[in-house]
């Protein structure tokens, strides 16, 4: 079985529009198509993610205030994301 590794950004902060359900459906749909979906969460204070290790990066919507806080955290990974 092929694996697809998903980085789930800020699940504790951007859970505004039912995004946990969205990521669970994505996992289910991938598994129905023969993929092993590996979901790894990342939030402020966690060890820095290596974006090269992931096939997909998922982030929920969140409110404007939360987005501005998270943008400050995410900008530190700008170069890593570009790669």
N, CA, C and O atoms as CSV, one atom per row, in Angstrom:
chain,resi,resn,atom,element,x,y,z
A,1,UNK,N,N,0.846,-1.188,0.000
A,1,UNK,CA,C,0.000,0.000,0.000
A,1,UNK,C,C,0.887,1.245,0.000
A,1,UNK,O,O,1.829,1.343,0.787
A,2,UNK,N,N,0.587,2.172,-0.867
A,2,UNK,CA,C,1.319,3.433,-0.912
A,2,UNK,C,C,0.893,4.322,0.252
A,2,UNK,O,O,-0.253,4.269,0.697
A,3,UNK,N,N,1.808,5.123,0.731
A,3,UNK,CA,C,1.507,6.059,1.815
A,3,UNK,C,C,1.512,7.485,1.303
A,3,UNK,O,O,2.285,7.840,0.413
A,4,UNK,N,N,0.651,8.286,1.870
A,4,UNK,CA,C,0.596,9.713,1.587
A,4,UNK,C,C,0.677,10.415,2.931
A,4,UNK,O,O,-0.173,10.220,3.800
A,5,UNK,N,N,1.696,11.226,3.089
A,5,UNK,CA,C,1.939,11.894,4.364
A,5,UNK,C,C,1.401,13.325,4.306
A,5,UNK,O,O,1.745,14.098,3.411
A,6,UNK,N,N,0.550,13.659,5.277
A,6,UNK,CA,C,-0.130,14.956,5.306
A,6,UNK,C,C,0.270,15.711,6.567
A,6,UNK,O,O,0.181,15.181,7.675
A,7,UNK,N,N,0.709,16.949,6.386
A,7,UNK,CA,C,0.995,17.833,7.509
A,7,UNK,C,C,-0.253,18.674,7.747
A,7,UNK,O,O,-0.686,19.417,6.867
A,8,UNK,N,N,-0.820,18.555,8.924
A,8,UNK,CA,C,-2.052,19.260,9.297
A,8,UNK,C,C,-1.659,20.440,10.169
A,8,UNK,O,O,-1.359,20.278,11.352
A,9,UNK,N,N,-1.663,21.643,9.571
A,9,UNK,CA,C,-1.205,22.841,10.260
A,9,UNK,C,C,-2.253,23.396,11.235
A,9,UNK,O,O,-3.415,23.594,10.880
A,10,UNK,N,N,-1.820,23.632,12.437
A,10,UNK,CA,C,-2.576,24.335,13.478
A,10,UNK,C,C,-4.000,23.798,13.690
A,10,UNK,O,O,-4.954,24.575,13.681
A,11,UNK,N,N,-4.153,22.493,13.878
A,11,UNK,CA,C,-5.510,21.944,14.043
A,11,UNK,C,C,-6.209,22.454,15.298
A,11,UNK,O,O,-7.438,22.470,15.360
A,12,UNK,N,N,-5.440,22.866,16.288
A,12,UNK,CA,C,-6.024,23.348,17.537
A,12,UNK,C,C,-6.493,24.793,17.453
A,12,UNK,O,O,-7.260,25.246,18.303
A,13,UNK,N,N,-6.041,25.519,16.441
A,13,UNK,CA,C,-6.339,26.948,16.350
A,13,UNK,C,C,-7.237,27.274,15.153
A,13,UNK,O,O,-8.076,28.172,15.233
A,14,UNK,N,N,-7.065,26.553,14.054
A,14,UNK,CA,C,-7.825,26.859,12.842
A,14,UNK,C,C,-9.074,26.010,12.675
A,14,UNK,O,O,-9.592,25.909,11.562
A,15,UNK,N,N,-9.565,25.410,13.717
A,15,UNK,CA,C,-10.757,24.560,13.654
A,15,UNK,C,C,-12.011,25.430,13.698
A,15,UNK,O,O,-12.720,25.448,14.705
A,16,UNK,N,N,-12.282,26.138,12.629
A,16,UNK,CA,C,-13.426,27.046,12.597
A,16,UNK,C,C,-14.588,26.482,11.782
A,16,UNK,O,O,-15.750,26.661,12.145
A,17,UNK,N,N,-14.276,25.813,10.701
A,17,UNK,CA,C,-15.308,25.359,9.766
A,17,UNK,C,C,-15.397,23.837,9.697
A,17,UNK,O,O,-15.688,23.290,8.633
A,18,UNK,N,N,-15.156,23.148,10.797
A,18,UNK,CA,C,-15.243,21.691,10.801
A,18,UNK,C,C,-14.080,21.032,10.090
A,18,UNK,O,O,-14.238,19.969,9.489
A,19,UNK,N,N,-12.916,21.649,10.154
A,19,UNK,CA,C,-11.773,21.141,9.403
A,19,UNK,C,C,-11.282,19.786,9.889
A,19,UNK,O,O,-10.708,19.027,9.109
A,20,UNK,N,N,-11.495,19.465,11.168
A,20,UNK,CA,C,-11.117,18.131,11.635
A,20,UNK,C,C,-11.910,17.079,10.859
A,20,UNK,O,O,-11.373,16.037,10.482
A,21,UNK,N,N,-13.179,17.361,10.627
A,21,UNK,CA,C,-13.991,16.446,9.821
A,21,UNK,C,C,-13.492,16.376,8.391
A,21,UNK,O,O,-13.498,15.304,7.785
A,22,UNK,N,N,-13.060,17.502,7.843
A,22,UNK,CA,C,-12.533,17.521,6.476
A,22,UNK,C,C,-11.291,16.645,6.351
A,22,UNK,O,O,-11.151,15.899,5.382
A,23,UNK,N,N,-10.397,16.734,7.321
A,23,UNK,CA,C,-9.169,15.946,7.241
A,23,UNK,C,C,-9.478,14.453,7.440
A,23,UNK,O,O,-8.810,13.599,6.857
A,24,UNK,N,N,-10.479,14.144,8.255
A,24,UNK,CA,C,-10.872,12.754,8.447
A,24,UNK,C,C,-11.494,12.178,7.166
A,24,UNK,O,O,-11.252,11.021,6.822
A,25,UNK,N,N,-12.286,12.983,6.473
A,25,UNK,CA,C,-12.869,12.534,5.192
A,25,UNK,C,C,-11.771,12.358,4.154
A,25,UNK,O,O,-11.791,11.392,3.392
A,26,UNK,N,N,-10.818,13.273,4.115
A,26,UNK,CA,C,-9.692,13.140,3.189
A,26,UNK,C,C,-8.951,11.828,3.449
A,26,UNK,O,O,-8.624,11.097,2.515
A,27,UNK,N,N,-8.694,11.541,4.709
A,27,UNK,CA,C,-8.019,10.289,5.092
A,27,UNK,C,C,-8.842,9.088,4.637
A,27,UNK,O,O,-8.302,8.156,4.041
A,28,UNK,N,N,-10.117,9.103,4.908
A,28,UNK,CA,C,-11.014,8.009,4.517
A,28,UNK,C,C,-11.007,7.799,3.004
A,28,UNK,O,O,-10.889,6.673,2.521
A,29,UNK,N,N,-11.134,8.910,2.262
A,29,UNK,CA,C,-11.188,8.802,0.797
A,29,UNK,C,C,-9.875,8.283,0.219
A,29,UNK,O,O,-9.875,7.507,-0.736
A,30,UNK,N,N,-8.760,8.713,0.801
A,30,UNK,CA,C,-7.462,8.203,0.352
A,30,UNK,C,C,-7.350,6.707,0.625
A,30,UNK,O,O,-6.892,5.947,-0.229
A,31,UNK,N,N,-7.766,6.291,1.807
A,31,UNK,CA,C,-7.684,4.879,2.162
A,31,UNK,C,C,-8.588,4.034,1.269
A,31,UNK,O,O,-8.249,2.892,0.958
A,32,UNK,N,N,-9.727,4.574,0.853
A,32,UNK,CA,C,-10.610,3.864,-0.071
A,32,UNK,C,C,-9.961,3.687,-1.446
A,32,UNK,O,O,-10.356,2.813,-2.217
A,33,UNK,N,N,-8.990,4.501,-1.736
A,33,UNK,CA,C,-8.282,4.426,-3.018
A,33,UNK,C,C,-6.933,3.731,-2.903
A,33,UNK,O,O,-6.115,3.786,-3.822
A,34,UNK,N,N,-6.706,3.074,-1.762
A,34,UNK,CA,C,-5.511,2.255,-1.617
A,34,UNK,C,C,-4.291,2.954,-1.046
A,34,UNK,O,O,-3.178,2.437,-1.146
A,35,UNK,N,N,-4.482,4.114,-0.452
A,35,UNK,CA,C,-3.370,4.837,0.160
A,35,UNK,C,C,-3.450,4.716,1.681
A,35,UNK,O,O,-4.536,4.701,2.259
A,36,UNK,N,N,-2.304,4.631,2.303
A,36,UNK,CA,C,-2.213,4.737,3.749
A,36,UNK,C,C,-2.003,6.211,4.058
A,36,UNK,O,O,-0.926,6.747,3.794
A,37,UNK,N,N,-3.006,6.873,4.608
A,37,UNK,CA,C,-2.933,8.308,4.889
A,37,UNK,C,C,-2.363,8.518,6.286
A,37,UNK,O,O,-2.957,8.098,7.279
A,38,UNK,N,N,-1.218,9.164,6.351
A,38,UNK,CA,C,-0.563,9.464,7.616
A,38,UNK,C,C,-0.720,10.957,7.867
A,38,UNK,O,O,-0.203,11.776,7.107
A,39,UNK,N,N,-1.433,11.310,8.935
A,39,UNK,CA,C,-1.691,12.714,9.247
A,39,UNK,C,C,-0.888,13.088,10.479
A,39,UNK,O,O,-1.015,12.469,11.535
A,40,UNK,N,N,-0.056,14.116,10.325
A,40,UNK,CA,C,0.753,14.604,11.442
A,40,UNK,C,C,0.413,16.068,11.704
A,40,UNK,O,O,0.562,16.907,10.816
A,41,UNK,N,N,-0.043,16.381,12.921
A,41,UNK,CA,C,-0.383,17.767,13.234
A,41,UNK,C,C,0.852,18.594,13.578
A,41,UNK,O,O,1.854,18.071,14.066
A,42,UNK,N,N,0.760,19.879,13.316
A,42,UNK,CA,C,1.785,20.835,13.739
A,42,UNK,C,C,1.068,22.065,14.275
A,42,UNK,O,O,0.116,22.555,13.668
A,43,UNK,N,N,1.538,22.566,15.433
A,43,UNK,CA,C,1.013,23.808,15.979
A,43,UNK,C,C,2.149,24.595,16.624
A,43,UNK,O,O,3.269,24.098,16.747
A,44,UNK,N,N,1.856,25.804,17.025
A,44,UNK,CA,C,2.853,26.664,17.655
A,44,UNK,C,C,3.460,25.943,18.852
A,44,UNK,O,O,2.748,25.387,19.688
A,45,UNK,N,N,4.768,25.962,18.918
A,45,UNK,CA,C,5.477,25.326,20.026
A,45,UNK,C,C,5.944,23.914,19.735
A,45,UNK,O,O,6.765,23.372,20.475
A,46,UNK,N,N,5.435,23.303,18.665
A,46,UNK,CA,C,5.890,21.968,18.288
A,46,UNK,C,C,7.259,22.055,17.621
A,46,UNK,O,O,7.692,23.131,17.208
A,47,UNK,N,N,7.932,20.919,17.520
A,47,UNK,CA,C,9.187,20.880,16.774
A,47,UNK,C,C,8.923,21.288,15.333
A,47,UNK,O,O,7.872,20.977,14.774
A,48,UNK,N,N,9.870,21.976,14.745
A,48,UNK,CA,C,9.714,22.465,13.374
A,48,UNK,C,C,9.484,21.311,12.403
A,48,UNK,O,O,10.218,20.323,12.432
A,49,UNK,N,N,8.482,21.427,11.552
A,49,UNK,CA,C,8.261,20.369,10.563
A,49,UNK,C,C,9.262,20.480,9.418
A,49,UNK,O,O,9.694,21.575,9.059
A,50,UNK,N,N,9.616,19.349,8.860
A,50,UNK,CA,C,10.427,19.331,7.653
A,50,UNK,C,C,9.444,19.158,6.498
A,50,UNK,O,O,8.958,18.055,6.247
A,51,UNK,N,N,9.161,20.234,5.809
A,51,UNK,CA,C,8.132,20.217,4.779
A,51,UNK,C,C,8.454,19.262,3.638
A,51,UNK,O,O,7.552,18.832,2.919
A,52,UNK,N,N,9.715,18.929,3.466
A,52,UNK,CA,C,10.095,17.988,2.413
A,52,UNK,C,C,9.606,16.573,2.708
A,52,UNK,O,O,9.573,15.733,1.809
A,53,UNK,N,N,9.229,16.301,3.947
A,53,UNK,CA,C,8.773,14.967,4.335
A,53,UNK,C,C,7.292,14.733,4.062
A,53,UNK,O,O,6.777,13.650,4.337
A,54,UNK,N,N,6.607,15.731,3.528
A,54,UNK,CA,C,5.153,15.626,3.362
A,54,UNK,C,C,4.755,15.728,1.901
A,54,UNK,O,O,5.379,16.430,1.106
A,55,UNK,N,N,3.693,15.003,1.576
A,55,UNK,CA,C,3.141,15.042,0.226
A,55,UNK,C,C,2.089,16.131,0.085
A,55,UNK,O,O,1.839,16.633,-1.011
A,56,UNK,N,N,1.474,16.488,1.209
A,56,UNK,CA,C,0.386,17.462,1.200
A,56,UNK,C,C,0.412,18.241,2.509
A,56,UNK,O,O,0.669,17.679,3.574
A,57,UNK,N,N,0.144,19.537,2.419
A,57,UNK,CA,C,0.031,20.370,3.615
A,57,UNK,C,C,-1.403,20.893,3.650
A,57,UNK,O,O,-1.891,21.480,2.683
A,58,UNK,N,N,-2.068,20.667,4.787
A,58,UNK,CA,C,-3.470,21.054,4.945
A,58,UNK,C,C,-3.590,22.051,6.086
A,58,UNK,O,O,-2.997,21.867,7.150
A,59,UNK,N,N,-4.359,23.104,5.857
A,59,UNK,CA,C,-4.656,24.078,6.910
A,59,UNK,C,C,-6.117,24.468,6.799
A,59,UNK,O,O,-6.642,24.645,5.700
A,60,UNK,N,N,-6.760,24.598,7.928
A,60,UNK,CA,C,-8.152,25.027,7.950
A,60,UNK,C,C,-8.274,26.523,7.744
A,60,UNK,O,O,-7.280,27.220,7.542
A,61,UNK,N,N,-9.490,27.000,7.797
A,61,UNK,CA,C,-9.753,28.412,7.560
A,61,UNK,C,C,-9.368,29.300,8.726
A,61,UNK,O,O,-8.464,30.127,8.604
A,62,UNK,N,N,-10.025,29.143,9.825
A,62,UNK,CA,C,-9.741,29.975,10.987
A,62,UNK,C,C,-10.248,31.391,10.821
A,62,UNK,O,O,-10.578,31.828,9.718
A,63,UNK,N,N,-10.304,32.094,11.925
A,63,UNK,CA,C,-10.730,33.490,11.927
A,63,UNK,C,C,-9.534,34.401,11.642
A,63,UNK,O,O,-8.385,33.970,11.739
A,64,UNK,N,N,-9.804,35.650,11.292
A,64,UNK,CA,C,-8.745,36.589,10.932
A,64,UNK,C,C,-7.694,36.751,12.022
A,64,UNK,O,O,-6.498,36.769,11.732
A,65,UNK,N,N,-8.125,36.869,13.257
A,65,UNK,CA,C,-7.167,37.068,14.350
A,65,UNK,C,C,-6.230,35.877,14.482
A,65,UNK,O,O,-5.021,36.052,14.635
A,66,UNK,N,N,-6.775,34.675,14.426
A,66,UNK,CA,C,-5.940,33.483,14.514
A,66,UNK,C,C,-4.996,33.385,13.326
A,66,UNK,O,O,-3.835,33.008,13.485
A,67,UNK,N,N,-5.485,33.720,12.139
A,67,UNK,CA,C,-4.635,33.671,10.951
A,67,UNK,C,C,-3.444,34.601,11.076
A,67,UNK,O,O,-2.340,34.247,10.663
A,68,UNK,N,N,-3.646,35.778,11.633
A,68,UNK,CA,C,-2.521,36.724,11.762
A,68,UNK,C,C,-1.495,36.212,12.771
A,68,UNK,O,O,-0.294,36.404,12.580
A,69,UNK,N,N,-1.949,35.572,13.828
A,69,UNK,CA,C,-1.020,34.994,14.815
A,69,UNK,C,C,-0.222,33.861,14.168
A,69,UNK,O,O,0.993,33.770,14.342
A,70,UNK,N,N,-0.908,33.013,13.430
A,70,UNK,CA,C,-0.250,31.860,12.812
A,70,UNK,C,C,0.682,32.265,11.684
A,70,UNK,O,O,1.691,31.603,11.440
A,71,UNK,N,N,0.354,33.340,11.001
A,71,UNK,CA,C,1.227,33.818,9.929
A,71,UNK,C,C,2.604,34.171,10.482
A,71,UNK,O,O,3.621,33.938,9.829
A,72,UNK,N,N,2.629,34.728,11.675
A,72,UNK,CA,C,3.908,35.065,12.307
A,72,UNK,C,C,4.717,33.803,12.593
A,72,UNK,O,O,5.943,33.810,12.478
A,73,UNK,N,N,4.041,32.730,12.963
A,73,UNK,CA,C,4.737,31.470,13.217
A,73,UNK,C,C,5.180,30.828,11.904
A,73,UNK,O,O,6.305,30.341,11.794
A,74,UNK,N,N,4.307,30.828,10.929
A,74,UNK,CA,C,4.578,30.136,9.670
A,74,UNK,C,C,5.662,30.809,8.837
A,74,UNK,O,O,6.373,30.130,8.095
A,75,UNK,N,N,5.802,32.118,8.943
A,75,UNK,CA,C,6.782,32.834,8.122
A,75,UNK,C,C,8.217,32.368,8.394
A,75,UNK,O,O,9.085,32.500,7.531
A,76,UNK,N,N,8.464,31.835,9.570
A,76,UNK,CA,C,9.815,31.346,9.872
A,76,UNK,C,C,10.195,30.136,9.009
A,76,UNK,O,O,11.374,29.792,8.915
A,77,UNK,N,N,9.223,29.499,8.390
A,77,UNK,CA,C,9.464,28.322,7.561
A,77,UNK,C,C,9.389,28.639,6.063
A,77,UNK,O,O,9.316,27.734,5.231
A,78,UNK,N,N,9.409,29.921,5.735
A,78,UNK,CA,C,9.237,30.373,4.358
A,78,UNK,C,C,10.159,29.647,3.372
A,78,UNK,O,O,9.697,29.133,2.353
A,79,UNK,N,N,11.428,29.607,3.667
A,79,UNK,CA,C,12.391,28.983,2.751
A,79,UNK,C,C,12.177,27.477,2.652
A,79,UNK,O,O,12.285,26.899,1.571
A,80,UNK,N,N,11.879,26.859,3.761
A,80,UNK,CA,C,11.632,25.421,3.778
A,80,UNK,C,C,10.387,25.068,2.951
A,80,UNK,O,O,10.357,24.056,2.251
A,81,UNK,N,N,9.379,25.911,3.047
A,81,UNK,CA,C,8.154,25.686,2.272
A,81,UNK,C,C,8.432,25.836,0.782
A,81,UNK,O,O,7.931,25.055,-0.027
A,82,UNK,N,N,9.227,26.836,0.419
A,82,UNK,CA,C,9.560,27.054,-0.991
A,82,UNK,C,C,10.260,25.849,-1.608
A,82,UNK,O,O,10.015,25.496,-2.761
A,83,UNK,N,N,11.142,25.219,-0.817
A,83,UNK,CA,C,11.877,24.070,-1.318
A,83,UNK,C,C,10.945,22.923,-1.581
A,83,UNK,O,O,11.385,21.857,-2.011
